[in-house]
Amino acid sequence: MTTRRRSQWRAEAGAWALAQPGANLTVEAPVPIRSGDRVTLLGHDRPLRRRATDGSLVIDAPAAARRTGKHARVFKIARSG
């Protein structure tokens, strides 16, 4: 998986997966996510559940979310407030 992060974490960051994710997707890069921040998937209308584990971000991808996109999946991580 490839990840993209802004050099200055202000309002949002993103990650994309070129392969279809399984039930969860692990971003193996430091993502400064806080309580209240939202993770969404382009083409899916609901926020996704996520958790930080051992320096990685784990995003839960329900079946409906996994069916979005044909060639890549784009995840948006937005700051709260």
Number of C-alpha atoms within 10 A of each C-alpha: 12 11 15 12 14 10 7 8 13 9 12 17 21 18 16 17 17 13 11 15 20 12 12 14 16 18 20 15 13 12 17 14 20 12 8 10 16 18 21 21 22 15 15 15 10 12 15 17 14 19 13 16 11 8 12 15 19 17 20 19 20 14 11 10 21 18 14 16 15 9 9 14 20 16 21 17 21 19 18 12 6
